[in-house]
Amino acid sequence: MWQLYLFSFLAGLLAVNGVPHFVRGVTGRKHQTPFAKKSSAEINVAWGWLNLVLAVIALHFGHVRAHEYRAFTLFAVAALIMGLLNAHFFSQKTSK
C-alpha cells in the first residue's frame, strides 16, 4: 500500500512541475530548469516531457487501479502543493 501513496504523490508533483516547462518550451520561451537559469525552449520541452512521462510511470508502478480514490486524492494534494510552490517561486522571480 505504501507504493500507492508514494507513487501517487510523486506523480502529482512531477505532472504539475512538467506542465509549465512544457508549455513555455512549446511556445518558444525560455524558462528556468535544473540545468540553467534560462534554459532554451527545446530544453524546457524535453524537461517538461520527461516530468510528464515519469508521472505516468509513477502511476503505473503505484498500482492505482486497486484504490483509485486514494490515488486521486494523493495526486490532487501533491498537485496543489506543487502548484502553490511554483506560483510562489515564480512570482518572486518575476517581481524582482
C-alpha positions as CSV (number, residue, x, y, z in Angstrom):
1,M,0.0,0.0,0.0
2,W,2.9,2.4,0.6
3,Q,3.7,2.3,-3.1
4,L,0.3,3.7,-3.9
5,Y,0.8,6.6,-1.5
6,L,4.4,7.3,-2.6
7,F,3.9,7.0,-6.3
8,S,0.6,8.8,-6.5
9,F,2.0,11.7,-4.6
10,L,5.2,11.7,-6.7
11,A,3.1,11.6,-9.9
12,G,1.2,14.7,-8.8
13,L,4.4,16.6,-8.1
14,L,6.0,15.6,-11.4
15,A,2.9,16.2,-13.5
16,V,2.4,19.8,-12.2
17,N,6.1,20.6,-12.4
18,G,6.2,19.4,-16.0
19,V,3.4,21.5,-17.3
20,P,4.9,25.0,-17.1
21,H,8.2,23.8,-18.6
22,F,6.5,22.0,-21.5
23,V,4.1,25.0,-22.2
24,R,6.9,27.6,-22.0
25,G,9.0,25.4,-24.3
26,V,6.4,24.8,-27.0
27,T,5.6,28.5,-27.0
28,G,9.3,29.2,-27.7
29,R,10.1,30.9,-24.4
30,K,13.0,30.3,-22.1
31,H,12.4,29.1,-18.6
32,Q,14.4,28.0,-15.6
33,T,15.3,24.3,-15.3
34,P,17.7,22.5,-13.1
35,F,20.3,22.9,-15.9
36,A,20.4,26.7,-16.1
37,K,18.5,29.8,-15.0
38,K,17.3,30.5,-18.6
39,S,17.2,27.2,-20.4
40,S,16.3,27.1,-24.1
41,A,12.8,26.3,-25.3
42,E,14.0,22.9,-26.5
43,I,15.5,22.0,-23.1
44,N,12.2,23.0,-21.5
45,V,10.1,20.9,-23.8
46,A,12.4,17.9,-23.1
47,W,12.4,18.6,-19.3
48,G,8.6,19.0,-19.2
49,W,8.1,15.9,-21.3
50,L,10.4,13.9,-19.0
51,N,8.4,15.1,-15.9
52,L,5.1,14.1,-17.5
53,V,6.4,10.7,-18.6
54,L,7.8,10.0,-15.2
55,A,4.5,10.9,-13.7
56,V,2.7,8.3,-15.8
57,I,5.4,5.7,-14.9
58,A,4.9,6.5,-11.2
59,L,1.2,6.0,-11.6
60,H,1.8,2.7,-13.3
61,F,4.1,1.4,-10.5
62,G,1.7,2.7,-7.8
63,H,-1.0,0.2,-8.9
64,V,-3.6,3.0,-8.7
65,R,-6.4,0.9,-10.2
66,A,-6.7,-1.0,-7.0
67,H,-7.5,2.2,-5.0
68,E,-8.4,4.9,-7.5
69,Y,-10.0,7.3,-5.0
70,R,-7.0,7.2,-2.6
71,A,-4.6,7.6,-5.6
72,F,-6.5,10.5,-7.0
73,T,-6.6,12.2,-3.6
74,L,-2.9,11.9,-3.1
75,F,-2.2,13.0,-6.7
76,A,-4.5,16.1,-6.2
77,V,-2.9,17.1,-2.9
78,A,0.6,16.8,-4.4
79,A,-0.6,18.8,-7.5
80,L,-2.0,21.5,-5.3
81,I,1.2,21.7,-3.2
82,M,3.5,21.8,-6.3
83,G,1.2,24.4,-7.9
84,L,1.3,26.6,-4.9
85,L,5.1,26.2,-4.6
86,N,5.6,27.0,-8.3
87,A,3.3,30.0,-8.0
88,H,5.2,31.4,-5.0
89,F,8.6,30.7,-6.5
90,F,7.9,32.1,-10.0
91,S,6.1,35.2,-8.6
92,Q,9.1,36.0,-6.6
93,K,11.4,35.7,-9.6
94,T,9.3,37.9,-11.9
95,S,8.7,40.7,-9.3
96,K,12.4,41.4,-8.9
